[in-house]
Amino acid sequence: MSVNKEIKRVTTRTLQELKNAGHKIAMLTAYDFSIASIVDDAGVDVILVGDSASNVMAGHETTLPITLDQMIYHASSVVRAAKRALVVVDLPFGSYQGNSKEALASAIRIMKESGAHAVKLEGGIEIAESVSRILTAGIPVMGHLGLTPQSIYKFGTYTVRAKEDAEAQKLRNDALKLQELGCFAVVLEKIPAQLGQEVSQSLSIPTIGIGAGQYCDGQVLVIHDMLGINKGFKPRFLRQYANLYDVMSDAIKNYTSDVKSGSFPSDKEQY
C-alpha cells in the first residue's frame, strides 16, 4: 500500500524555528507557474515574487514601472505551483508609501486575489505606519533594508549601502523598529558583511541577505541571475549555479537548424 506523504507547508513560524535552531533559510524569486514548480520541488523555503519581475520578465530598467495588477498576476501563477514554500510578494512602488490606507488595500488585494502568504515592503521608520496597518489585518510582513531598489532615483546608484556610520546606524535602528512593529523577517540588501552580521545578531527575527554577507540567517537571489539566464549581470554577491543562457541558446539554434534543413519532424515524430 502506497502512503501519501503530506507535504508540510513552510510558514513564518517555520522560519523563526530555523533561525532559533541555527539553520539557514533558502529563498529564491519566481514569477511564473513552471519555474515556481521547479523551485518548490527543489526544497527552497521561501519563494519571493519580487518586483524584479519588472526587470527580468518585462525588460524595464528599474522595478518602478510594475503595477499592483501585474504583481498579483505573477503571484497567482506562483501560488498555484507552490505546495511547500512560503510565498512572499513585493508590494510595488507607489502602492504603500505615504498612505497607510492604500498600503493596507494593496496588501489585502495581493492576499485575496493571489492566495499568497505574506507581503514585503521596502523601507524603515518612514513606512512604519503602513507596516503597522497591514499587520493589524493579520497579514504577515517581511521588511527590506539597505539597497532598496524602489528608491534607486534617490540613491542614484546600485552601489553598496550603509558604508558610512550615519546610514549604518539608521539601518540598525530601522531593523529594530521593523521587528518591534511585528515583521516576521527582514531582507538586507547590498550592505557590508560586518553590518549584516551585527543586525542579524541583534534581531530575534530572521534576516535574509542578498549581498549582505554569510552571517545573515538566510540568502536570496533572483533566479534568472542564479541560473545564468541573464547575460552580463555579474555582481560580486552573485554565485551563478548554471549557464542556462548558453544551454537554451544552443538548443534553440539546433531546433532552428533542424526545421530549416527539414530533419524535424522525422518519420517517428509525426502521425
Residue frames as qw, qx, qy, qz and C-alpha x, y, z in Angstrom:
[[0.000, 0.888, 0.460, 0.000, 0.00, 0.00, 0.00],
 [0.422, 0.372, -0.030, 0.826, 1.45, 3.36, -1.00],
 [0.301, -0.709, -0.441, 0.460, 1.40, 6.06, 1.65],
 [0.265, 0.796, 0.179, 0.514, 0.82, 9.63, 0.51],
 [0.517, -0.300, -0.313, 0.738, 3.34, 11.68, 2.43],
 [0.031, 0.938, 0.344, 0.026, 1.75, 15.03, 3.18],
 [0.487, 0.395, -0.081, 0.775, 3.92, 17.99, 2.25],
 [0.368, -0.694, -0.415, 0.459, 4.36, 20.30, 5.20],
 [0.258, 0.863, 0.179, 0.397, 3.94, 23.95, 4.31],
 [0.475, -0.004, -0.270, 0.838, 6.68, 26.36, 5.35],
 [0.180, -0.890, -0.397, -0.135, 5.20, 29.16, 7.47],
 [0.057, 0.828, -0.264, 0.492, 6.55, 32.31, 9.10],
 [0.729, -0.588, 0.292, -0.194, 6.83, 30.23, 12.27],
 [0.956, 0.123, 0.073, 0.255, 8.97, 27.67, 10.42],
 [0.477, 0.684, -0.171, 0.525, 11.43, 30.44, 9.51],
 [0.353, -0.771, 0.311, -0.429, 11.62, 31.55, 13.14],
 [0.924, -0.303, 0.229, -0.035, 12.28, 27.96, 14.21],
 [0.831, 0.402, -0.044, 0.382, 15.05, 27.68, 11.60],
 [0.150, 0.773, -0.289, 0.544, 16.74, 30.82, 12.96],
 [0.631, -0.636, 0.287, -0.340, 16.35, 29.67, 16.57],
 [0.963, -0.123, 0.223, 0.090, 17.94, 26.33, 15.70],
 [0.280, -0.665, 0.492, 0.487, 20.80, 27.98, 13.78],
 [0.587, 0.260, 0.692, 0.330, 19.64, 26.57, 10.41],
 [0.042, -0.276, 0.298, 0.913, 19.88, 28.71, 7.27],
 [0.516, 0.593, 0.486, -0.383, 16.89, 29.79, 5.16],
 [0.316, -0.019, 0.639, 0.701, 16.96, 29.43, 1.35],
 [0.357, 0.715, 0.379, -0.466, 14.89, 31.92, -0.65],
 [0.314, 0.007, 0.601, 0.735, 14.65, 32.43, -4.43],
 [0.401, 0.384, 0.033, -0.831, 12.49, 34.54, -6.72],
 [0.244, 0.237, 0.874, 0.346, 9.96, 33.09, -9.16],
 [0.252, 0.294, -0.006, -0.922, 7.38, 34.79, -11.35],
 [0.652, 0.159, -0.413, -0.616, 5.53, 32.03, -13.22],
 [0.910, -0.183, 0.148, -0.343, 4.00, 28.59, -12.67],
 [0.910, 0.295, -0.265, 0.120, 6.62, 26.45, -14.44],
 [0.369, 0.521, -0.523, 0.565, 9.68, 27.93, -12.72],
 [0.465, -0.482, 0.388, -0.633, 7.92, 28.12, -9.34],
 [0.970, -0.083, -0.060, -0.222, 7.09, 24.38, -9.61],
 [0.773, 0.330, -0.397, 0.368, 10.79, 23.57, -10.06],
 [0.044, 0.549, -0.458, 0.698, 11.86, 25.90, -7.24],
 [0.700, -0.384, 0.222, -0.560, 9.25, 24.44, -4.88],
 [0.985, 0.032, -0.163, -0.055, 10.10, 20.82, -5.72],
 [0.612, 0.450, -0.446, 0.473, 13.79, 21.53, -5.14],
 [0.641, -0.455, -0.513, 0.344, 13.10, 22.36, -1.49],
 [0.179, 0.350, -0.125, 0.911, 13.51, 26.14, -1.32],
 [0.145, -0.392, -0.718, 0.557, 11.95, 27.52, 1.88],
 [0.165, 0.718, 0.302, -0.605, 10.63, 30.84, 0.58],
 [0.433, 0.413, 0.524, 0.606, 9.63, 31.94, -2.92],
 [0.034, -0.580, -0.148, 0.801, 9.73, 35.70, -3.41],
 [0.416, 0.688, 0.501, 0.322, 7.51, 37.07, -6.14],
 [0.389, -0.443, -0.030, 0.807, 9.78, 40.07, -6.48],
 [0.340, 0.870, 0.146, -0.326, 9.12, 43.36, -8.20],
 [0.256, -0.488, 0.664, 0.506, 12.34, 42.36, -10.00],
 [0.540, 0.451, 0.703, 0.109, 9.76, 40.88, -12.43],
 [0.242, 0.919, 0.072, -0.304, 9.78, 44.44, -13.80],
 [0.051, -0.719, 0.602, 0.345, 13.39, 43.86, -14.90],
 [0.250, -0.250, 0.911, 0.214, 13.66, 40.17, -15.77],
 [0.403, 0.429, 0.808, -0.023, 10.15, 39.48, -17.06],
 [0.313, 0.863, 0.373, -0.133, 9.18, 42.85, -18.59],
 [0.660, 0.342, 0.149, 0.652, 12.56, 44.33, -19.56],
 [0.106, -0.968, -0.087, -0.209, 12.26, 47.58, -17.62],
 [0.417, 0.560, -0.449, 0.557, 15.40, 49.32, -16.41],
 [0.118, -0.290, 0.622, -0.718, 14.09, 49.62, -12.83],
 [0.080, -0.303, -0.935, 0.166, 11.48, 47.99, -10.58],
 [0.156, 0.267, 0.288, -0.907, 9.34, 51.14, -10.54],
 [0.398, 0.078, -0.420, -0.812, 7.03, 50.55, -13.56],
 [0.290, -0.179, -0.934, -0.110, 5.44, 47.25, -12.43],
 [0.457, -0.373, -0.059, -0.805, 1.84, 47.62, -11.24],
 [0.484, -0.177, 0.684, -0.516, -0.15, 46.02, -8.44],
 [0.863, 0.285, 0.080, -0.409, -2.29, 44.16, -11.01],
 [0.653, 0.532, -0.540, 0.002, 0.84, 42.75, -12.64],
 [0.044, -0.423, 0.806, -0.412, 2.28, 41.67, -9.29],
 [0.698, -0.003, 0.489, -0.524, -1.00, 39.89, -8.49],
 [0.836, 0.428, -0.216, -0.266, -0.86, 38.11, -11.87],
 [0.439, 0.505, -0.716, 0.198, 2.67, 36.86, -11.22],
 [0.278, -0.310, 0.728, -0.544, 1.88, 35.94, -7.61],
 [0.829, 0.103, 0.214, -0.507, -1.22, 33.96, -8.59],
 [0.777, 0.446, -0.435, -0.093, 0.84, 31.92, -11.05],
 [0.232, 0.456, -0.766, 0.389, 3.46, 31.15, -8.40],
 [0.514, -0.207, 0.560, -0.616, 0.94, 30.28, -5.67],
 [0.898, 0.188, -0.054, -0.394, -0.67, 27.67, -7.95],
 [0.721, 0.414, -0.540, 0.127, 2.72, 25.94, -8.16],
 [0.078, 0.481, -0.677, 0.552, 3.98, 26.23, -4.58],
 [0.771, -0.341, -0.498, -0.202, 2.98, 23.23, -2.49],
 [0.748, -0.318, -0.381, 0.440, 5.63, 23.67, 0.22],
 [0.407, 0.113, -0.128, 0.897, 7.34, 27.06, 0.09],
 [0.050, -0.735, -0.404, 0.543, 6.14, 30.21, 1.81],
 [0.401, 0.533, 0.409, 0.623, 5.18, 32.69, -0.94],
 [0.216, -0.663, -0.207, 0.687, 6.07, 36.34, -0.25],
 [0.418, 0.677, 0.437, 0.420, 5.01, 39.10, -2.65],
 [0.306, -0.104, -0.054, 0.945, 6.56, 42.55, -3.09],
 [0.165, 0.847, 0.417, -0.285, 4.22, 45.49, -2.75],
 [0.585, 0.416, 0.255, 0.648, 5.18, 47.51, -5.85],
 [0.244, -0.088, -0.081, 0.962, 6.34, 51.11, -5.90],
 [0.247, -0.164, -0.187, -0.936, 3.50, 53.56, -5.26],
 [0.596, -0.352, -0.628, -0.356, 1.17, 51.04, -3.62],
 [0.670, -0.530, -0.472, 0.217, 2.10, 51.70, 0.01],
 [0.452, -0.005, -0.207, 0.868, 4.46, 54.68, 0.50],
 [0.018, -0.084, 0.075, -0.993, 2.99, 57.67, 2.30],
 [0.614, -0.154, -0.103, -0.767, -0.55, 56.32, 2.59],
 [0.185, -0.182, 0.927, -0.272, -1.20, 53.54, 5.10],
 [0.681, 0.309, 0.412, -0.521, -4.82, 53.07, 3.96],
 [0.673, 0.580, -0.343, -0.304, -3.63, 52.45, 0.41],
 [0.097, 0.475, -0.868, 0.106, -0.91, 50.15, 1.77],
 [0.470, 0.015, 0.785, -0.404, -3.50, 48.02, 3.56],
 [0.730, 0.484, 0.145, -0.460, -5.79, 47.95, 0.50],
 [0.475, 0.617, -0.600, -0.183, -2.84, 46.86, -1.69],
 [0.072, -0.325, 0.918, -0.214, -1.80, 44.12, 0.73],
 [0.613, 0.187, 0.602, -0.477, -5.38, 42.83, 1.04],
 [0.711, 0.557, -0.158, -0.399, -5.71, 42.66, -2.76],
 [0.308, 0.526, -0.792, -0.035, -2.50, 40.63, -3.01],
 [0.250, -0.142, 0.893, -0.347, -3.58, 38.18, -0.29],
 [0.641, 0.333, 0.467, -0.511, -7.18, 37.78, -1.55],
 [0.682, 0.622, -0.115, -0.366, -6.54, 37.70, -5.29],
 [0.449, 0.573, -0.685, -0.029, -3.30, 35.72, -5.42],
 [0.932, -0.294, -0.190, -0.094, -3.53, 33.46, -2.35],
 [0.485, 0.493, -0.510, 0.511, -0.01, 34.44, -1.27],
 [0.693, -0.439, -0.517, 0.244, 1.14, 34.08, 2.33],
 [0.427, -0.658, -0.128, 0.607, 2.92, 37.39, 3.08],
 [0.411, 0.877, 0.099, 0.229, 3.97, 40.73, 1.60],
 [0.663, -0.214, -0.037, 0.717, 7.30, 42.57, 1.52],
 [0.093, 0.980, 0.156, 0.076, 7.81, 46.34, 1.82],
 [0.632, 0.280, -0.160, 0.705, 10.96, 48.40, 1.32],
 [0.034, -0.690, 0.106, -0.715, 11.98, 50.95, 3.94],
 [0.382, -0.077, -0.723, 0.571, 12.29, 51.53, 7.68],
 [0.047, -0.412, -0.563, 0.715, 10.82, 54.02, 10.12],
 [0.213, 0.221, -0.202, -0.930, 9.35, 56.14, 7.29],
 [0.533, -0.090, -0.624, -0.564, 6.91, 53.32, 6.35],
 [0.008, 0.024, -0.866, 0.500, 6.16, 52.26, 9.96],
 [0.501, 0.197, 0.317, -0.781, 2.52, 53.36, 9.72],
 [0.693, 0.292, -0.437, -0.493, 1.92, 51.29, 6.58],
 [0.375, 0.189, -0.896, 0.142, 3.61, 48.22, 8.12],
 [0.180, 0.034, 0.717, -0.672, 1.52, 48.56, 11.30],
 [0.617, 0.233, 0.088, -0.747, -1.76, 48.92, 9.44],
 [0.655, 0.264, -0.638, -0.308, -1.07, 45.85, 7.26],
 [0.248, 0.134, -0.897, 0.340, -0.13, 43.82, 10.34],
 [0.388, 0.044, 0.509, -0.767, -3.36, 44.79, 12.12],
 [0.762, 0.231, -0.182, -0.577, -5.22, 42.95, 9.33],
 [0.851, -0.209, 0.477, -0.062, -3.28, 39.77, 10.17],
 [0.786, 0.603, -0.096, 0.095, -1.13, 39.94, 7.04],
 [0.774, -0.407, 0.141, 0.465, 2.49, 38.87, 7.65],
 [0.308, 0.944, -0.119, 0.011, 5.06, 41.49, 6.60],
 [0.821, -0.075, 0.080, 0.561, 8.70, 40.99, 5.57],
 [0.063, -0.928, 0.065, 0.361, 10.86, 44.13, 5.73],
 [0.777, 0.394, 0.147, 0.468, 13.60, 45.18, 3.30],
 [0.247, -0.932, 0.099, 0.244, 16.54, 47.46, 4.22],
 [0.576, -0.297, 0.469, 0.600, 19.87, 48.50, 2.74],
 [0.044, 0.131, -0.545, -0.827, 19.76, 48.92, -1.02],
 [0.427, 0.484, 0.660, -0.384, 16.05, 49.42, -1.70],
 [0.345, 0.123, 0.624, 0.690, 15.68, 49.32, -5.50],
 [0.083, 0.797, 0.577, 0.156, 12.38, 51.24, -5.48],
 [0.209, -0.928, -0.042, 0.305, 14.40, 54.24, -4.19],
 [0.760, 0.098, 0.267, 0.584, 17.01, 53.97, -6.94],
 [0.294, 0.745, 0.182, 0.571, 16.47, 57.52, -8.16],
 [0.431, -0.894, 0.061, -0.105, 17.06, 58.83, -4.64],
 [0.771, -0.431, 0.315, 0.348, 20.31, 56.84, -4.32],
 [0.368, 0.828, -0.292, -0.305, 21.32, 57.41, -7.94],
 [0.331, 0.513, -0.791, -0.045, 23.34, 54.18, -7.96],
 [0.922, -0.194, -0.253, -0.220, 23.14, 50.48, -7.13],
 [0.404, 0.460, -0.656, 0.441, 26.36, 50.53, -5.08],
 [0.518, -0.261, -0.736, 0.349, 26.75, 49.13, -1.56],
 [0.313, -0.775, -0.155, -0.526, 24.68, 50.94, 1.08],
 [0.691, -0.713, -0.018, -0.122, 25.36, 51.80, 4.75],
 [0.761, 0.207, -0.269, 0.553, 29.14, 52.07, 4.48],
 [0.052, 0.516, -0.249, 0.818, 29.01, 55.41, 6.32],
 [0.123, -0.072, -0.799, 0.585, 28.37, 55.42, 10.07],
 [0.377, 0.143, 0.239, -0.884, 25.17, 57.51, 9.94],
 [0.685, 0.135, -0.421, -0.579, 23.48, 55.31, 7.33],
 [0.473, 0.066, -0.868, 0.137, 24.65, 52.15, 9.13],
 [0.047, 0.083, 0.682, -0.725, 23.16, 53.39, 12.40],
 [0.558, 0.149, -0.009, -0.816, 19.87, 54.25, 10.69],
 [0.650, 0.114, -0.680, -0.319, 19.76, 50.74, 9.24],
 [0.267, -0.012, -0.865, 0.424, 20.30, 49.23, 12.71],
 [0.260, 0.156, 0.438, -0.846, 17.51, 51.41, 14.13],
 [0.608, 0.176, -0.310, -0.709, 15.20, 50.61, 11.21],
 [0.515, 0.074, -0.850, -0.078, 15.77, 46.86, 11.62],
 [0.098, -0.131, -0.791, 0.589, 14.89, 47.01, 15.31],
 [0.398, 0.201, 0.158, -0.881, 11.82, 49.14, 14.52],
 [0.614, 0.131, -0.563, -0.537, 10.56, 46.66, 11.92],
 [0.398, -0.041, -0.894, 0.203, 11.00, 43.84, 14.44],
 [0.071, 0.163, 0.578, -0.796, 9.21, 45.87, 17.12],
 [0.506, 0.159, -0.135, -0.837, 6.30, 46.56, 14.75],
 [0.784, 0.035, 0.532, -0.318, 5.90, 42.82, 14.16],
 [0.601, 0.567, -0.480, -0.295, 7.66, 41.96, 10.88],
 [0.965, -0.182, 0.182, -0.053, 8.48, 38.24, 10.68],
 [0.786, -0.040, 0.265, 0.557, 11.78, 38.73, 8.78],
 [0.099, 0.912, -0.101, -0.386, 13.92, 41.41, 7.13],
 [0.812, 0.421, 0.132, 0.382, 15.79, 41.34, 3.81],
 [0.313, -0.798, 0.215, 0.468, 19.19, 43.07, 3.95],
 [0.763, 0.567, 0.218, 0.221, 20.44, 44.06, 0.50],
 [0.604, 0.553, -0.065, 0.570, 23.96, 45.05, -0.53],
 [0.345, -0.893, 0.181, -0.224, 25.44, 46.15, 2.80],
 [0.193, 0.597, -0.746, 0.223, 28.85, 45.39, 4.36],
 [0.699, -0.101, -0.707, -0.026, 29.07, 41.83, 5.73],
 [0.268, -0.002, -0.655, 0.706, 30.02, 43.06, 9.20],
 [0.369, -0.031, 0.159, -0.915, 26.85, 45.17, 9.39],
 [0.716, -0.050, -0.516, -0.467, 24.83, 42.22, 8.13],
 [0.562, -0.054, -0.762, 0.316, 26.28, 40.14, 10.96],
 [0.015, 0.024, -0.477, 0.878, 25.59, 42.84, 13.58],
 [0.542, -0.044, -0.071, -0.836, 21.96, 43.26, 12.52],
 [0.722, -0.042, -0.645, -0.246, 21.36, 39.51, 12.27],
 [0.467, -0.070, -0.738, 0.483, 22.69, 39.01, 15.79],
 [0.097, -0.010, 0.356, -0.929, 20.76, 41.98, 17.22],
 [0.621, -0.036, -0.192, -0.759, 17.41, 40.76, 15.89],
 [0.516, -0.070, 0.807, -0.278, 15.38, 37.84, 17.17],
 [0.765, 0.516, 0.255, -0.288, 13.60, 37.58, 13.76],
 [0.780, 0.064, 0.430, 0.450, 15.38, 36.11, 10.71],
 [0.127, 0.762, -0.261, -0.579, 17.42, 38.20, 8.27],
 [0.814, 0.368, 0.404, 0.195, 17.65, 37.25, 4.59],
 [0.241, -0.675, 0.308, 0.626, 20.71, 38.59, 2.82],
 [0.735, 0.580, 0.252, 0.245, 21.42, 39.49, -0.78],
 [0.483, 0.579, -0.179, 0.632, 24.95, 40.80, -0.94],
 [0.406, -0.779, 0.163, -0.450, 24.90, 41.20, 2.85],
 [0.013, 0.556, -0.787, 0.266, 27.40, 38.50, 3.82],
 [0.526, 0.018, -0.848, -0.069, 27.40, 34.97, 5.17],
 [0.082, -0.046, -0.761, 0.641, 26.13, 35.76, 8.67],
 [0.545, -0.053, -0.056, -0.835, 22.53, 36.50, 7.68],
 [0.598, -0.045, 0.714, -0.361, 20.02, 33.83, 8.67],
 [0.714, 0.411, 0.564, 0.055, 19.21, 33.13, 5.04],
 [0.179, -0.329, 0.462, 0.804, 20.02, 34.15, 1.48],
 [0.582, 0.640, 0.446, -0.229, 18.01, 35.20, -1.57],
 [0.212, -0.273, 0.541, 0.766, 18.92, 35.56, -5.24],
 [0.610, 0.477, -0.033, -0.632, 16.99, 36.41, -8.39],
 [0.841, 0.041, 0.539, 0.027, 16.51, 33.09, -10.17],
 [0.683, 0.724, 0.045, 0.084, 17.38, 34.44, -13.63],
 [0.046, 0.855, -0.500, 0.133, 20.74, 35.63, -12.24],
 [0.595, -0.436, 0.663, -0.129, 21.48, 32.43, -10.32],
 [0.834, 0.233, 0.500, 0.029, 20.69, 30.20, -13.31],
 [0.322, -0.341, 0.502, 0.727, 22.71, 32.33, -15.74],
 [0.406, 0.661, 0.614, 0.148, 19.72, 33.21, -17.93],
 [0.074, 0.989, 0.010, -0.126, 20.73, 36.88, -17.75],
 [0.787, 0.247, 0.000, 0.566, 23.92, 37.62, -19.63],
 [0.312, 0.575, -0.090, 0.751, 26.28, 40.25, -18.31],
 [0.463, -0.730, 0.089, -0.495, 24.82, 40.80, -14.82],
 [0.830, -0.036, -0.473, 0.295, 27.56, 39.55, -12.51],
 [0.261, -0.828, 0.247, -0.431, 27.79, 41.50, -9.23],
 [0.135, 0.468, -0.805, 0.337, 30.19, 40.23, -6.58],
 [0.514, -0.154, 0.626, -0.566, 27.39, 38.74, -4.45],
 [0.846, 0.263, -0.056, -0.460, 26.06, 36.53, -7.26],
 [0.346, -0.285, 0.879, 0.161, 27.06, 32.87, -7.46],
 [0.653, 0.327, -0.314, -0.606, 25.93, 31.51, -10.83],
 [0.633, -0.185, 0.731, -0.175, 24.89, 27.86, -10.47],
 [0.670, 0.354, 0.620, 0.204, 24.23, 27.22, -14.16],
 [0.033, -0.371, 0.349, 0.860, 24.70, 28.82, -17.56],
 [0.487, 0.477, 0.719, -0.137, 21.23, 28.43, -18.99],
 [0.313, 0.770, -0.120, -0.542, 21.71, 31.25, -21.48],
 [0.120, 0.496, -0.772, -0.380, 24.14, 29.11, -23.49],
 [0.286, 0.102, 0.950, -0.068, 22.19, 25.86, -22.93],
 [0.435, 0.637, 0.516, -0.371, 18.95, 27.43, -24.16],
 [0.266, 0.750, -0.299, -0.527, 20.63, 29.32, -26.99],
 [0.044, -0.327, 0.895, 0.299, 22.29, 26.13, -28.30],
 [0.348, 0.312, 0.871, -0.149, 19.01, 24.19, -28.09],
 [0.407, 0.743, 0.275, -0.454, 17.12, 26.91, -29.99],
 [0.167, 0.656, -0.556, -0.483, 19.86, 27.13, -32.66],
 [0.166, -0.112, 0.967, 0.160, 19.73, 23.32, -33.11],
 [0.399, 0.522, 0.695, -0.293, 15.92, 23.39, -33.37],
 [0.339, 0.779, -0.048, -0.525, 16.02, 26.21, -35.93],
 [0.043, 0.508, -0.765, -0.394, 18.67, 24.38, -37.94],
 [0.272, 0.103, 0.957, 0.006, 16.65, 21.12, -37.91],
 [0.429, 0.663, 0.472, -0.391, 13.48, 22.92, -39.05],
 [0.266, 0.765, -0.300, -0.505, 15.33, 24.72, -41.86],
 [0.014, 0.399, -0.868, -0.296, 17.03, 21.52, -43.06],
 [0.744, 0.004, -0.367, -0.559, 13.79, 19.51, -42.95],
 [0.424, 0.133, -0.871, 0.211, 15.15, 16.99, -40.41],
 [0.046, 0.269, 0.754, -0.598, 12.48, 17.96, -37.87],
 [0.748, -0.279, 0.512, -0.316, 9.97, 16.45, -37.67],
 [0.041, 0.313, -0.911, -0.266, 11.20, 12.99, -38.67],
 [0.540, -0.137, -0.714, -0.424, 9.07, 9.96, -39.60],
 [0.440, -0.273, -0.787, 0.336, 8.92, 8.98, -35.93],
 [0.073, -0.284, -0.379, 0.878, 7.75, 12.46, -34.92],
 [0.412, 0.072, -0.225, -0.880, 4.58, 12.53, -36.99],
 [0.596, 0.104, 0.660, -0.446, 1.24, 10.67, -37.00]]
